[in-house]
Amino acid sequence: MTQVGLQLYTVREEMEQDFRGTLEKVAALGYKGVEFHTFFGHGADEVKSMLDELGLVALGTHTSYGQLLEHLDAEIAYNKQIGNDTLIVPYLQAEERVWEDVFANLRKLGRRAREQGAVLAYHNHEFELTEQLDGKPVFDAMYEAVPAEDLQVEMDTCWVHYGGYDAVEYIGRYKGRLPIIHLKDMTRDADGKAITAELGVGEVDLKGIADAAIEAGVEWIVVEQDYCAGGKPLESIATSMEWIKKYAAEGAKLNV
């Protein structure tokens, strides 16, 4: 059954100030898993102990492209110690977006990860949808260029929406290669730029996306809010969990 996790980037300041205490609060809200973006200097054994005590699963780690290129083996080893086998490229800087080089490197990284019993995935923003390569979005060109066995999809459905595409249709398109989605909501400023928001307060078709993800066999629906306008991320993730629980209470096959 599909489970619900949190990308800890949402509560990054809280994590830096009180790593364990923040994990406790995340678990108390009902999130079953957590996706890391940094470990703030904590050792793998220490992190694993905290997760076990709190009943949390390490569902993935966002690890920079450069770090994967330079230190893949060490990153895999650390993550395996905390019980995680999924390493995710979270973002490419503009100067890194030489796509043929990126695709070649992802093939190599994915193969090396697979040989060590790990999984490589890629997390999109809107530019992979708005930028074209050979007449198609970079998003699609990437997954055509790199075999599924070497690169899985972590689809940020909000950025697919903001990029001008139908996230529900994209979930169906990548069914079977899509272990994780990010579920986030958004509003827009006066210039039409995205403002990430708590689930249920913006324009994204959250129910349609979540329904499609569950039908597609997605393992983890991960809540993420890049920036919390109210300045209180713990309150924001509590509000988003309220939406999740209401959605589940209406019959969704979610483990919450």
Secondary structure, 3 states (H helix, E strand, C coil): CEEEEEEHHHHHHHHHHCHHHHHHHHHHHCCCEEEECCCCCCCHHHHHHHHHHHCCEEEEEECCHHHHHHHHHHHHHHHHHCCCCEEEECCCCHHHCCHHHHHHHHHHHHHHHHHCCCEEEEECCCHHHHCEECCEEHHHHHHHHCCCCCCEEEEEHHHHHHCCCCHHHHHHHCCCCCCEEEECEEEECCCCCEEEECCCCCCCCHHHHHHHHHHCCCCEEEECCCCCCCCCHHHHHHHHHHHHHHHHHCCCCEEC
